[in-house]
């Protein structure tokens, strides 16, 4: 299966899906850590994928959303944004609504 | 090493009419970008426009760029 197909399967199989460096327990980058904190603050149940564990997904996810950085958040298969956007959406209350509706 | 000044110049060269303020340590950067073309665009689209202006530099030289995008109206300009 190609990286793009794997990603499609992951984002459709998890209502809230985070691509990050490291794991929610042990983030390997400050931005990925912040993304996890934001999702936890929303009490979100989320799937996650450690892009450091798979180079093809690490590159593939950048092409998938035409977005060059990690972390990346997907809700219901749709790209929501990276760390900055997640924090802005969290602070405005919008992220909580999106997660509750997912 | 990339300087905040480089990033400012790349963004302003790639986005017509934009003004960027950039801080950073050579690996992690923070930028505030004001651009009239952001009007009517979603936050994702605005960030993608900035990434577009930086092109391949995003893949190689810049590890992380935190950004805030504003229209001149939002910036109170």
Backbone of each chain as nested JSON, in Angstrom:
{
  "chains": [
    {"id": "A", "residues": [
      {"number": 1, "name": "UNK", "atoms": {"N": [0.85, -1.189, 0.0], "CA": [0.0, 0.0, 0.0], "C": [0.888, 1.243, 0.0]}},
      {"number": 2, "name": "UNK", "atoms": {"N": [0.521, 2.216, -0.802], "CA": [1.332, 3.43, -0.88], "C": [1.151, 4.263, 0.385]}},
      {"number": 3, "name": "UNK", "atoms": {"N": [2.078, 5.183, 0.616], "CA": [1.984, 6.046, 1.794], "C": [0.68, 6.834, 1.76]}},
      {"number": 4, "name": "UNK", "atoms": {"N": [0.3, 7.334, 0.566], "CA": [-0.934, 8.121, 0.469], "C": [-2.152, 7.278, 0.842]}},
      {"number": 5, "name": "UNK", "atoms": {"N": [-2.165, 6.0, 0.415], "CA": [-3.293, 5.123, 0.763], "C": [-3.314, 4.831, 2.259]}},
      {"number": 6, "name": "UNK", "atoms": {"N": [-2.125, 4.619, 2.826], "CA": [-2.059, 4.369, 4.28], "C": [-2.601, 5.56, 5.055]}},
      {"number": 7, "name": "UNK", "atoms": {"N": [-2.225, 6.757, 4.616], "CA": [-2.67, 7.968, 5.311], "C": [-4.186, 8.103, 5.193]}},
      {"number": 8, "name": "UNK", "atoms": {"N": [-4.711, 7.873, 3.979], "CA": [-6.16, 7.951, 3.778], "C": [-6.873, 7.01, 4.741]}},
      {"number": 9, "name": "UNK", "atoms": {"N": [-6.333, 5.797, 4.871], "CA": [-6.949, 4.803, 5.752], "C": [-6.893, 5.277, 7.215]}},
      {"number": 10, "name": "UNK", "atoms": {"N": [-5.756, 5.861, 7.597], "CA": [-5.607, 6.312, 8.992], "C": [-6.536, 7.478, 9.312]}},
      {"number": 11, "name": "UNK", "atoms": {"N": [-6.632, 8.448, 8.406], "CA": [-7.446, 9.621, 8.732], "C": [-8.943, 9.312, 8.615]}},
      {"number": 12, "name": "UNK", "atoms": {"N": [-9.291, 8.271, 7.85], "CA": [-10.714, 7.925, 7.82], "C": [-11.059, 6.955, 8.952]}},
      {"number": 13, "name": "UNK", "atoms": {"N": [-10.06, 6.251, 9.473], "CA": [-10.312, 5.293, 10.557], "C": [-10.296, 5.924, 11.944]}},
      {"number": 14, "name": "UNK", "atoms": {"N": [-9.788, 7.14, 12.043], "CA": [-9.726, 7.845, 13.334], "C": [-10.385, 9.204, 13.183]}},
      {"number": 15, "name": "UNK", "atoms": {"N": [-11.441, 9.437, 13.976], "CA": [-12.159, 10.718, 13.837], "C": [-11.232, 11.885, 14.121]}},
      {"number": 16, "name": "UNK", "atoms": {"N": [-10.395, 11.719, 15.134], "CA": [-9.405, 12.756, 15.441], "C": [-8.038, 12.086, 15.335]}},
      {"number": 17, "name": "UNK", "atoms": {"N": [-7.224, 12.57, 14.404], "CA": [-5.953, 11.896, 14.117], "C": [-4.826, 12.918, 14.082]}},
      {"number": 18, "name": "UNK", "atoms": {"N": [-3.796, 12.653, 14.877], "CA": [-2.662, 13.573, 14.952], "C": [-1.394, 12.908, 14.42]}},
      {"number": 19, "name": "UNK", "atoms": {"N": [-0.768, 13.551, 13.448], "CA": [0.564, 13.13, 12.994], "C": [1.576, 13.969, 13.749]}},
      {"number": 20, "name": "UNK", "atoms": {"N": [2.503, 13.296, 14.395], "CA": [3.402, 14.012, 15.298], "C": [4.784, 13.37, 15.303]}},
      {"number": 21, "name": "UNK", "atoms": {"N": [5.72, 14.073, 15.937], "CA": [7.044, 13.5, 16.165], "C": [7.061, 12.95, 17.573]}},
      {"number": 22, "name": "UNK", "atoms": {"N": [7.25, 11.634, 17.689], "CA": [7.185, 10.984, 18.99], "C": [5.779, 10.489, 19.264]}},
      {"number": 23, "name": "UNK", "atoms": {"N": [5.508, 10.199, 20.523], "CA": [4.201, 9.67, 20.925], "C": [3.562, 10.656, 21.892]}},
      {"number": 24, "name": "UNK", "atoms": {"N": [2.23, 10.543, 22.101], "CA": [1.587, 11.436, 23.072], "C": [2.278, 11.377, 24.441]}},
      {"number": 25, "name": "UNK", "atoms": {"N": [2.768, 10.201, 24.833], "CA": [3.467, 10.071, 26.114], "C": [4.854, 10.715, 26.056]}},
      {"number": 26, "name": "UNK", "atoms": {"N": [5.53, 10.551, 24.921], "CA": [6.89, 11.082, 24.779], "C": [7.067, 11.843, 23.466]}},
      {"number": 27, "name": "UNK", "atoms": {"N": [6.509, 13.055, 23.413], "CA": [6.685, 13.86, 22.192], "C": [8.171, 14.167, 21.986]}},
      {"number": 28, "name": "UNK", "atoms": {"N": [8.599, 14.162, 20.718], "CA": [10.016, 14.401, 20.417], "C": [10.264, 15.81, 19.89]}},
      {"number": 29, "name": "UNK", "atoms": {"N": [9.257, 16.643, 19.952], "CA": [9.398, 18.014, 19.454], "C": [8.401, 18.865, 20.224]}},
      {"number": 30, "name": "UNK", "atoms": {"N": [8.81, 20.088, 20.549], "CA": [7.959, 20.966, 21.35], "C": [6.599, 21.225, 20.712]}},
      {"number": 31, "name": "UNK", "atoms": {"N": [6.588, 21.342, 19.381], "CA": [5.326, 21.653, 18.703], "C": [4.376, 20.461, 18.766]}},
      {"number": 32, "name": "UNK", "atoms": {"N": [4.93, 19.255, 18.603], "CA": [4.087, 18.058, 18.723], "C": [3.565, 17.942, 20.15]}},
      {"number": 33, "name": "UNK", "atoms": {"N": [4.4, 18.27, 21.13], "CA": [3.983, 18.241, 22.528], "C": [2.831, 19.199, 22.79]}},
      {"number": 34, "name": "UNK", "atoms": {"N": [2.936, 20.396, 22.209], "CA": [1.855, 21.376, 22.387], "C": [0.561, 20.882, 21.756]}},
      {"number": 35, "name": "UNK", "atoms": {"N": [0.675, 20.25, 20.59], "CA": [-0.514, 19.74, 19.9], "C": [-1.223, 18.702, 20.776]}},
      {"number": 36, "name": "UNK", "atoms": {"N": [-0.444, 17.825, 21.41], "CA": [-1.02, 16.809, 22.304], "C": [-1.71, 17.487, 23.491]}},
      {"number": 37, "name": "UNK", "atoms": {"N": [-1.062, 18.5, 24.058], "CA": [-1.643, 19.208, 25.211], "C": [-2.994, 19.831, 24.853]}},
      {"number": 38, "name": "UNK", "atoms": {"N": [-3.061, 20.409, 23.664], "CA": [-4.299, 21.043, 23.221], "C": [-5.414, 20.0, 23.095]}},
      {"number": 39, "name": "UNK", "atoms": {"N": [-5.093, 18.851, 22.508], "CA": [-6.112, 17.807, 22.351], "C": [-6.543, 17.268, 23.713]}},
      {"number": 40, "name": "UNK", "atoms": {"N": [-5.598, 17.118, 24.63], "CA": [-5.931, 16.643, 25.979], "C": [-6.815, 17.656, 26.688]}},
      {"number": 41, "name": "UNK", "atoms": {"N": [-6.522, 18.947, 26.485], "CA": [-7.32, 19.994, 27.129], "C": [-8.76, 19.963, 26.621]}},
      {"number": 42, "name": "UNK", "atoms": {"N": [-8.954, 19.443, 25.406], "CA": [-10.307, 19.313, 24.838], "C": [-10.927, 17.961, 25.196]}},
      {"number": 43, "name": "UNK", "atoms": {"N": [-10.225, 17.167, 26.018], "CA": [-10.691, 15.818, 26.359], "C": [-10.924, 14.967, 25.125]}},
      {"number": 44, "name": "UNK", "atoms": {"N": [-10.102, 15.162, 24.125], "CA": [-10.298, 14.444, 22.861], "C": [-9.726, 13.037, 22.947]}},
      {"number": 45, "name": "UNK", "atoms": {"N": [-10.474, 12.081, 22.388], "CA": [-9.893, 10.771, 22.126], "C": [-9.295, 10.866, 20.745]}},
      {"number": 46, "name": "UNK", "atoms": {"N": [-8.002, 10.561, 20.629], "CA": [-7.407, 10.723, 19.304], "C": [-6.407, 9.624, 18.988]}},
      {"number": 47, "name": "UNK", "atoms": {"N": [-6.31, 9.343, 17.689], "CA": [-5.281, 8.446, 17.212], "C": [-4.044, 9.269, 16.921]}},
      {"number": 48, "name": "UNK", "atoms": {"N": [-2.878, 8.625, 16.965], "CA": [-1.683, 9.381, 16.621], "C": [-0.722, 8.491, 15.852]}},
      {"number": 49, "name": "UNK", "atoms": {"N": [0.113, 9.134, 15.073], "CA": [1.125, 8.402, 14.317], "C": [2.448, 9.126, 14.489]}},
      {"number": 50, "name": "UNK", "atoms": {"N": [3.473, 8.348, 14.842], "CA": [4.814, 8.913, 15.028], "C": [5.541, 8.905, 13.69]}},
      {"number": 51, "name": "UNK", "atoms": {"N": [5.671, 10.089, 13.076], "CA": [6.281, 10.135, 11.74], "C": [7.77, 9.793, 11.773]}},
      {"number": 52, "name": "UNK", "atoms": {"N": [8.369, 9.864, 12.956], "CA": [9.791, 9.51, 13.048], "C": [9.989, 8.004, 12.873]}},
      {"number": 53, "name": "UNK", "atoms": {"N": [8.888, 7.241, 13.007], "CA": [8.997, 5.787, 12.901], "C": [8.844, 5.319, 11.459]}},
      {"number": 54, "name": "UNK", "atoms": {"N": [8.475, 6.216, 10.538], "CA": [8.221, 5.787, 9.162], "C": [8.497, 6.936, 8.194]}},
      {"number": 55, "name": "UNK", "atoms": {"N": [9.632, 6.845, 7.506], "CA": [10.058, 7.933, 6.63], "C": [9.071, 8.167, 5.477]}},
      {"number": 56, "name": "UNK", "atoms": {"N": [8.415, 7.094, 4.986], "CA": [7.509, 7.276, 3.846], "C": [6.259, 8.041, 4.263]}},
      {"number": 57, "name": "UNK", "atoms": {"N": [5.78, 7.81, 5.483], "CA": [4.628, 8.564, 5.987], "C": [5.067, 10.0, 6.319]}},
      {"number": 58, "name": "UNK", "atoms": {"N": [6.277, 10.123, 6.856], "CA": [6.776, 11.46, 7.204], "C": [6.787, 12.376, 5.982]}},
      {"number": 59, "name": "UNK", "atoms": {"N": [7.242, 11.851, 4.841], "CA": [7.23, 12.642, 3.6], "C": [5.822, 12.696, 3.02]}},
      {"number": 60, "name": "UNK", "atoms": {"N": [5.137, 11.559, 3.07], "CA": [3.811, 11.454, 2.445], "C": [2.792, 12.398, 3.05]}},
      {"number": 61, "name": "UNK", "atoms": {"N": [2.862, 12.597, 4.354], "CA": [1.863, 13.44, 5.016], "C": [2.053, 14.901, 4.604]}},
      {"number": 62, "name": "UNK", "atoms": {"N": [3.275, 15.273, 4.267], "CA": [3.519, 16.655, 3.831], "C": [2.862, 16.91, 2.476]}},
      {"number": 63, "name": "UNK", "atoms": {"N": [2.87, 15.868, 1.619], "CA": [2.225, 15.997, 0.31], "C": [0.708, 15.886, 0.436]}},
      {"number": 64, "name": "UNK", "atoms": {"N": [0.272, 15.044, 1.363], "CA": [-1.156, 14.745, 1.497], "C": [-1.971, 16.016, 1.681]}},
      {"number": 65, "name": "UNK", "atoms": {"N": [-1.501, 16.909, 2.563], "CA": [-2.257, 18.138, 2.844], "C": [-1.57, 19.356, 2.247]}},
      {"number": 66, "name": "UNK", "atoms": {"N": [-0.53, 19.135, 1.447], "CA": [0.257, 20.249, 0.93], "C": [0.685, 21.151, 2.087]}},
      {"number": 67, "name": "UNK", "atoms": {"N": [1.248, 20.528, 3.1], "CA": [1.618, 21.219, 4.334], "C": [2.988, 20.705, 4.743]}},
      {"number": 68, "name": "UNK", "atoms": {"N": [3.991, 21.575, 4.849], "CA": [5.362, 21.074, 4.968], "C": [5.825, 20.719, 6.379]}},
      {"number": 69, "name": "UNK", "atoms": {"N": [4.965, 20.919, 7.389], "CA": [5.459, 20.703, 8.747], "C": [4.603, 19.72, 9.534]}},
      {"number": 70, "name": "UNK", "atoms": {"N": [5.177, 19.227, 10.608], "CA": [4.55, 18.308, 11.551], "C": [4.526, 19.062, 12.886]}},
      {"number": 71, "name": "UNK", "atoms": {"N": [3.532, 19.013, 13.72], "CA": [2.349, 18.124, 13.671], "C": [1.288, 18.572, 12.667]}},
      {"number": 72, "name": "UNK", "atoms": {"N": [0.402, 17.627, 12.359], "CA": [-0.774, 17.909, 11.538], "C": [-1.977, 17.214, 12.174]}},
      {"number": 73, "name": "UNK", "atoms": {"N": [-3.076, 17.957, 12.275], "CA": [-4.3, 17.398, 12.858], "C": [-5.364, 17.203, 11.777]}},
      {"number": 74, "name": "UNK", "atoms": {"N": [-6.013, 16.032, 11.841], "CA": [-7.131, 15.735, 10.946], "C": [-8.357, 15.405, 11.787]}},
      {"number": 75, "name": "UNK", "atoms": {"N": [-9.499, 15.981, 11.417], "CA": [-10.762, 15.621, 12.063], "C": [-11.72, 15.17, 10.969]}},
      {"number": 76, "name": "UNK", "atoms": {"N": [-12.301, 13.977, 11.159], "CA": [-13.177, 13.366, 10.146], "C": [-12.522, 13.367, 8.767]}},
      {"number": 77, "name": "UNK", "atoms": {"N": [-11.247, 13.043, 8.746], "CA": [-10.548, 12.908, 7.473], "C": [-10.124, 14.218, 6.853]}},
      {"number": 78, "name": "UNK", "atoms": {"N": [-10.477, 15.335, 7.483], "CA": [-10.144, 16.624, 6.895], "C": [-9.001, 17.299, 7.636]}},
      {"number": 79, "name": "UNK", "atoms": {"N": [-8.084, 17.882, 6.88], "CA": [-6.956, 18.561, 7.477], "C": [-7.427, 19.813, 8.222]}},
      {"number": 80, "name": "UNK", "atoms": {"N": [-7.046, 19.921, 9.486], "CA": [-7.46, 21.068, 10.306], "C": [-6.345, 22.112, 10.383]}},
      {"number": 81, "name": "UNK", "atoms": {"N": [-5.123, 21.648, 10.555], "CA": [-4.021, 22.602, 10.62], "C": [-2.843, 22.044, 11.399]}},
      {"number": 82, "name": "UNK", "atoms": {"N": [-1.834, 22.89, 11.541], "CA": [-0.663, 22.556, 12.339], "C": [-0.807, 23.142, 13.732]}},
      {"number": 83, "name": "UNK", "atoms": {"N": [0.316, 23.201, 14.417], "CA": [0.313, 23.611, 15.83], "C": [-0.278, 25.014, 16.042]}},
      {"number": 84, "name": "UNK", "atoms": {"N": [0.142, 25.984, 15.251], "CA": [-0.342, 27.374, 15.444], "C": [-1.853, 27.452, 15.293]}},
      {"number": 85, "name": "UNK", "atoms": {"N": [-2.365, 26.802, 14.236], "CA": [-3.802, 26.859, 13.965], "C": [-4.569, 26.123, 15.062]}},
      {"number": 86, "name": "UNK", "atoms": {"N": [-4.021, 24.977, 15.508], "CA": [-4.679, 24.246, 16.599], "C": [-4.815, 25.135, 17.837]}},
      {"number": 87, "name": "UNK", "atoms": {"N": [-3.76, 25.864, 18.149], "CA": [-3.796, 26.704, 19.353], "C": [-4.79, 27.854, 19.167]}},
      {"number": 88, "name": "UNK", "atoms": {"N": [-4.793, 28.459, 17.991], "CA": [-5.762, 29.542, 17.755], "C": [-7.189, 29.026, 17.828]}},
      {"number": 89, "name": "UNK", "atoms": {"N": [-7.433, 27.843, 17.231], "CA": [-8.784, 27.275, 17.259], "C": [-9.177, 26.87, 18.681]}},
      {"number": 90, "name": "UNK", "atoms": {"N": [-8.187, 26.412, 19.447], "CA": [-8.464, 26.049, 20.839], "C": [-8.841, 27.288, 21.647]}},
      {"number": 91, "name": "UNK", "atoms": {"N": [-8.07, 28.343, 21.47], "CA": [-8.316, 29.554, 22.261], "C": [-9.657, 30.202, 21.908]}},
      {"number": 92, "name": "UNK", "atoms": {"N": [-10.113, 30.035, 20.674], "CA": [-11.398, 30.62, 20.287], "C": [-12.567, 29.695, 20.634]}},
      {"number": 93, "name": "UNK", "atoms": {"N": [-12.255, 28.464, 21.109], "CA": [-13.317, 27.519, 21.451], "C": [-13.782, 26.687, 20.264]}},
      {"number": 94, "name": "UNK", "atoms": {"N": [-13.256, 27.02, 19.087], "CA": [-13.687, 26.35, 17.849], "C": [-13.255, 24.88, 17.82]}},
      {"number": 95, "name": "UNK", "atoms": {"N": [-12.06, 24.609, 18.316], "CA": [-11.538, 23.238, 18.267], "C": [-12.402, 22.307, 19.109]}},
      {"number": 96, "name": "UNK", "atoms": {"N": [-12.792, 22.788, 20.297], "CA": [-13.648, 21.979, 21.157], "C": [-14.943, 21.611, 20.42]}},
      {"number": 97, "name": "UNK", "atoms": {"N": [-15.521, 22.579, 19.733], "CA": [-16.761, 22.328, 18.976], "C": [-16.527, 21.281, 17.894]}},
      {"number": 98, "name": "UNK", "atoms": {"N": [-15.401, 21.413, 17.194], "CA": [-15.122, 20.472, 16.105], "C": [-14.935, 19.061, 16.657]}},
      {"number": 99, "name": "UNK", "atoms": {"N": [-14.281, 18.962, 17.814], "CA": [-14.033, 17.646, 18.407], "C": [-15.334, 17.059, 18.948]}},
      {"number": 100, "name": "UNK", "atoms": {"N": [-16.144, 17.892, 19.592], "CA": [-17.426, 17.406, 20.118], "C": [-18.333, 16.923, 18.989]}},
      {"number": 101, "name": "UNK", "atoms": {"N": [-18.243, 17.579, 17.842], "CA": [-19.116, 17.231, 16.715], "C": [-18.585, 16.036, 15.925]}},
      {"number": 102, "name": "UNK", "atoms": {"N": [-17.335, 15.654, 16.162], "CA": [-16.7, 14.602, 15.34], "C": [-17.3, 13.229, 15.629]}}
    ]},
    {"id": "B", "residues": [
      {"number": 1, "name": "UNK", "atoms": {"N": [23.801, 29.426, 8.236], "CA": [22.562, 29.327, 9.004], "C": [21.573, 30.406, 8.556]}},
      {"number": 2, "name": "UNK", "atoms": {"N": [20.321, 30.066, 8.61], "CA": [19.272, 30.994, 8.199], "C": [19.056, 32.043, 9.29]}},
      {"number": 3, "name": "UNK", "atoms": {"N": [18.92, 33.286, 8.892], "CA": [18.637, 34.33, 9.882], "C": [17.171, 34.752, 9.766]}},
      {"number": 4, "name": "UNK", "atoms": {"N": [16.628, 35.325, 10.843], "CA": [15.257, 35.839, 10.774], "C": [15.099, 36.819, 9.616]}},
      {"number": 5, "name": "UNK", "atoms": {"N": [16.176, 37.588, 9.356], "CA": [16.16, 38.555, 8.26], "C": [15.966, 37.853, 6.902]}},
      {"number": 6, "name": "UNK", "atoms": {"N": [16.629, 36.687, 6.718], "CA": [16.451, 35.912, 5.473], "C": [14.989, 35.542, 5.284]}},
      {"number": 7, "name": "UNK", "atoms": {"N": [14.39, 35.04, 6.349], "CA": [13.001, 34.574, 6.252], "C": [12.082, 35.747, 5.942]}},
      {"number": 8, "name": "UNK", "atoms": {"N": [12.321, 36.848, 6.615], "CA": [11.539, 38.053, 6.34], "C": [11.632, 38.408, 4.846]}},
      {"number": 9, "name": "UNK", "atoms": {"N": [12.844, 38.383, 4.307], "CA": [13.031, 38.749, 2.9], "C": [12.359, 37.752, 1.963]}},
      {"number": 10, "name": "UNK", "atoms": {"N": [12.481, 36.446, 2.273], "CA": [11.856, 35.42, 1.418], "C": [10.335, 35.575, 1.409]}},
      {"number": 11, "name": "UNK", "atoms": {"N": [9.767, 35.799, 2.572], "CA": [8.306, 35.929, 2.643], "C": [7.85, 37.179, 1.898]}},
      {"number": 12, "name": "UNK", "atoms": {"N": [8.528, 38.278, 2.156], "CA": [8.095, 39.532, 1.528], "C": [8.299, 39.505, 0.018]}},
      {"number": 13, "name": "UNK", "atoms": {"N": [9.32, 38.758, -0.435], "CA": [9.545, 38.644, -1.878], "C": [8.474, 37.765, -2.521]}},
      {"number": 14, "name": "UNK", "atoms": {"N": [7.98, 36.769, -1.761], "CA": [7.032, 35.808, -2.332], "C": [5.581, 36.241, -2.237]}},
      {"number": 15, "name": "UNK", "atoms": {"N": [5.275, 37.135, -1.308], "CA": [3.894, 37.564, -1.119], "C": [3.806, 39.069, -1.372]}},
      {"number": 16, "name": "UNK", "atoms": {"N": [3.144, 39.423, -2.471], "CA": [3.095, 40.83, -2.857], "C": [2.431, 41.675, -1.782]}},
      {"number": 17, "name": "UNK", "atoms": {"N": [3.075, 42.771, -1.447], "CA": [2.477, 43.726, -0.51], "C": [2.536, 43.301, 0.943]}},
      {"number": 18, "name": "UNK", "atoms": {"N": [3.259, 42.216, 1.237], "CA": [3.268, 41.726, 2.62], "C": [4.364, 42.378, 3.452]}},
      {"number": 19, "name": "UNK", "atoms": {"N": [4.135, 42.351, 4.764], "CA": [5.127, 42.811, 5.721], "C": [5.309, 41.679, 6.723]}},
      {"number": 20, "name": "UNK", "atoms": {"N": [6.556, 41.274, 6.968], "CA": [6.795, 40.19, 7.922], "C": [7.714, 40.665, 9.043]}},
      {"number": 21, "name": "UNK", "atoms": {"N": [7.396, 40.227, 10.252], "CA": [8.267, 40.455, 11.4], "C": [8.692, 39.071, 11.875]}},
      {"number": 22, "name": "UNK", "atoms": {"N": [9.987, 38.813, 11.888], "CA": [10.455, 37.455, 12.178], "C": [11.49, 37.465, 13.299]}},
      {"number": 23, "name": "UNK", "atoms": {"N": [11.313, 36.506, 14.225], "CA": [12.267, 36.287, 15.313], "C": [12.728, 34.848, 15.245]}},
      {"number": 24, "name": "UNK", "atoms": {"N": [13.916, 34.547, 15.734], "CA": [14.296, 33.142, 15.74], "C": [15.742, 32.929, 16.081]}},
      {"number": 25, "name": "UNK", "atoms": {"N": [16.095, 31.643, 16.266], "CA": [17.438, 31.302, 16.725], "C": [18.242, 30.56, 15.658]}},
      {"number": 26, "name": "UNK", "atoms": {"N": [17.759, 30.558, 14.42], "CA": [18.473, 29.826, 13.368], "C": [17.823, 28.499, 13.032]}},
      {"number": 27, "name": "UNK", "atoms": {"N": [17.004, 27.96, 13.927], "CA": [16.299, 26.704, 13.658], "C": [14.794, 26.869, 13.845]}},
      {"number": 28, "name": "UNK", "atoms": {"N": [14.417, 27.493, 14.948], "CA": [13.009, 27.753, 15.211], "C": [12.75, 29.244, 15.01]}},
      {"number": 29, "name": "UNK", "atoms": {"N": [11.671, 29.52, 14.296], "CA": [11.364, 30.924, 14.004], "C": [9.908, 31.239, 14.336]}},
      {"number": 30, "name": "UNK", "atoms": {"N": [9.686, 32.502, 14.638], "CA": [8.328, 32.989, 14.829], "C": [8.123, 34.175, 13.915]}},
      {"number": 31, "name": "UNK", "atoms": {"N": [7.014, 34.166, 13.199], "CA": [6.771, 35.244, 12.249], "C": [5.35, 35.771, 12.378]}},
      {"number": 32, "name": "UNK", "atoms": {"N": [5.22, 37.074, 12.243], "CA": [3.906, 37.69, 12.087], "C": [3.896, 38.271, 10.677]}},
      {"number": 33, "name": "UNK", "atoms": {"N": [2.913, 37.845, 9.877], "CA": [2.876, 38.269, 8.483], "C": [1.564, 38.999, 8.204]}},
      {"number": 34, "name": "UNK", "atoms": {"N": [1.698, 40.189, 7.67], "CA": [0.518, 40.983, 7.304], "C": [0.491, 41.076, 5.782]}},
      {"number": 35, "name": "UNK", "atoms": {"N": [-0.633, 40.671, 5.182], "CA": [-0.699, 40.668, 3.722], "C": [-2.135, 40.925, 3.265]}},
      {"number": 36, "name": "UNK", "atoms": {"N": [-2.309, 41.864, 2.347], "CA": [-3.673, 42.157, 1.876], "C": [-4.33, 40.949, 1.206]}},
      {"number": 37, "name": "UNK", "atoms": {"N": [-3.527, 40.062, 0.572], "CA": [-4.103, 38.909, -0.121], "C": [-4.667, 37.846, 0.829]}},
      {"number": 38, "name": "UNK", "atoms": {"N": [-4.438, 37.994, 2.146], "CA": [-5.009, 37.033, 3.1], "C": [-6.52, 37.215, 3.235]}},
      {"number": 39, "name": "UNK", "atoms": {"N": [-7.015, 38.375, 2.812], "CA": [-8.44, 38.667, 2.986], "C": [-9.293, 37.592, 2.323]}},
      {"number": 40, "name": "UNK", "atoms": {"N": [-10.28, 37.099, 3.063], "CA": [-11.201, 36.118, 2.51], "C": [-10.671, 34.702, 2.46]}},
      {"number": 41, "name": "UNK", "atoms": {"N": [-9.427, 34.492, 2.952], "CA": [-8.85, 33.145, 2.942], "C": [-8.971, 32.511, 4.323]}},
      {"number": 42, "name": "UNK", "atoms": {"N": [-9.035, 31.174, 4.359], "CA": [-9.033, 30.475, 5.646], "C": [-7.626, 30.519, 6.232]}},
      {"number": 43, "name": "UNK", "atoms": {"N": [-7.535, 30.211, 7.53], "CA": [-6.228, 30.227, 8.178], "C": [-5.284, 29.23, 7.501]}},
      {"number": 44, "name": "UNK", "atoms": {"N": [-5.823, 28.055, 7.123], "CA": [-4.989, 27.055, 6.444], "C": [-4.448, 27.639, 5.142]}},
      {"number": 45, "name": "UNK", "atoms": {"N": [-5.335, 28.287, 4.376], "CA": [-4.89, 28.846, 3.092], "C": [-3.834, 29.937, 3.298]}},
      {"number": 46, "name": "UNK", "atoms": {"N": [-4.021, 30.758, 4.344], "CA": [-3.057, 31.83, 4.612], "C": [-1.683, 31.241, 4.939]}},
      {"number": 47, "name": "UNK", "atoms": {"N": [-1.686, 30.201, 5.797], "CA": [-0.4, 29.595, 6.154], "C": [0.225, 28.92, 4.933]}},
      {"number": 48, "name": "UNK", "atoms": {"N": [-0.634, 28.29, 4.1], "CA": [-0.103, 27.64, 2.898], "C": [0.521, 28.664, 1.951]}},
      {"number": 49, "name": "UNK", "atoms": {"N": [-0.045, 29.873, 1.898], "CA": [0.544, 30.924, 1.051], "C": [1.945, 31.275, 1.546]}},
      {"number": 50, "name": "UNK", "atoms": {"N": [2.112, 31.331, 2.859], "CA": [3.436, 31.649, 3.408], "C": [4.405, 30.5, 3.13]}},
      {"number": 51, "name": "UNK", "atoms": {"N": [3.927, 29.264, 3.346], "CA": [4.787, 28.111, 3.041], "C": [5.165, 28.12, 1.563]}},
      {"number": 52, "name": "UNK", "atoms": {"N": [4.211, 28.498, 0.716], "CA": [4.472, 28.567, -0.724], "C": [5.572, 29.565, -1.035]}},
      {"number": 53, "name": "UNK", "atoms": {"N": [5.54, 30.706, -0.335], "CA": [6.561, 31.735, -0.562], "C": [7.94, 31.221, -0.142]}},
      {"number": 54, "name": "UNK", "atoms": {"N": [7.969, 30.36, 0.866], "CA": [9.256, 29.846, 1.349], "C": [9.715, 28.636, 0.54]}},
      {"number": 55, "name": "UNK", "atoms": {"N": [8.784, 27.967, -0.123], "CA": [9.119, 26.865, -1.034], "C": [9.978, 25.794, -0.399]}},
      {"number": 56, "name": "UNK", "atoms": {"N": [11.015, 25.385, -1.114], "CA": [11.865, 24.277, -0.661], "C": [12.666, 24.605, 0.59]}},
      {"number": 57, "name": "UNK", "atoms": {"N": [12.759, 25.889, 0.912], "CA": [13.529, 26.259, 2.101], "C": [12.878, 25.681, 3.351]}},
      {"number": 58, "name": "UNK", "atoms": {"N": [11.559, 25.497, 3.271], "CA": [10.834, 24.904, 4.388], "C": [11.304, 23.48, 4.649]}},
      {"number": 59, "name": "UNK", "atoms": {"N": [11.692, 22.783, 3.564], "CA": [12.077, 21.371, 3.709], "C": [13.497, 21.253, 4.234]}},
      {"number": 60, "name": "UNK", "atoms": {"N": [14.354, 22.182, 3.82], "CA": [15.769, 22.023, 4.144], "C": [16.204, 22.902, 5.312]}},
      {"number": 61, "name": "UNK", "atoms": {"N": [16.19, 24.21, 5.087], "CA": [16.857, 25.081, 6.053], "C": [16.064, 25.376, 7.322]}},
      {"number": 62, "name": "UNK", "atoms": {"N": [14.732, 25.349, 7.205], "CA": [13.925, 25.807, 8.327], "C": [13.318, 24.612, 9.048]}},
      {"number": 63, "name": "UNK", "atoms": {"N": [13.668, 24.421, 10.29], "CA": [13.086, 23.288, 11.025], "C": [11.654, 23.601, 11.422]}},
      {"number": 64, "name": "UNK", "atoms": {"N": [11.429, 24.768, 11.941], "CA": [10.086, 25.062, 12.421], "C": [9.812, 26.546, 12.346]}},
      {"number": 65, "name": "UNK", "atoms": {"N": [8.616, 26.843, 11.857], "CA": [8.199, 28.228, 11.724], "C": [6.811, 28.357, 12.334]}},
      {"number": 66, "name": "UNK", "atoms": {"N": [6.743, 29.123, 13.389], "CA": [5.462, 29.392, 14.009], "C": [4.974, 30.712, 13.421]}},
      {"number": 67, "name": "UNK", "atoms": {"N": [3.727, 30.745, 12.987], "CA": [3.311, 31.995, 12.352], "C": [1.91, 32.449, 12.712]}},
      {"number": 68, "name": "UNK", "atoms": {"N": [1.762, 33.754, 12.611], "CA": [0.464, 34.373, 12.784], "C": [0.24, 35.203, 11.527]}},
      {"number": 69, "name": "UNK", "atoms": {"N": [-0.916, 34.998, 10.888], "CA": [-1.191, 35.704, 9.639], "C": [-2.345, 36.674, 9.842]}},
      {"number": 70, "name": "UNK", "atoms": {"N": [-2.172, 37.872, 9.328], "CA": [-3.177, 38.923, 9.504], "C": [-3.383, 39.687, 8.203]}},
      {"number": 71, "name": "UNK", "atoms": {"N": [-4.59, 40.164, 7.987], "CA": [-4.809, 41.128, 6.911], "C": [-4.466, 42.5, 7.479]}},
      {"number": 72, "name": "UNK", "atoms": {"N": [-4.214, 43.478, 6.626], "CA": [-3.922, 44.834, 7.136], "C": [-5.041, 45.324, 8.056]}},
      {"number": 73, "name": "UNK", "atoms": {"N": [-6.291, 44.979, 7.743], "CA": [-7.414, 45.399, 8.592], "C": [-7.288, 44.78, 9.982]}},
      {"number": 74, "name": "UNK", "atoms": {"N": [-7.012, 43.457, 10.021], "CA": [-6.882, 42.774, 11.321], "C": [-5.72, 43.341, 12.128]}},
      {"number": 75, "name": "UNK", "atoms": {"N": [-4.677, 43.762, 11.422], "CA": [-3.501, 44.298, 12.109], "C": [-3.739, 45.735, 12.556]}},
      {"number": 76, "name": "UNK", "atoms": {"N": [-4.861, 46.305, 12.122], "CA": [-5.176, 47.669, 12.503], "C": [-4.327, 48.681, 11.738]}},
      {"number": 77, "name": "UNK", "atoms": {"N": [-3.842, 48.24, 10.571], "CA": [-2.97, 49.133, 9.798], "C": [-3.807, 50.154, 9.024]}}
    ]}
  ]
}
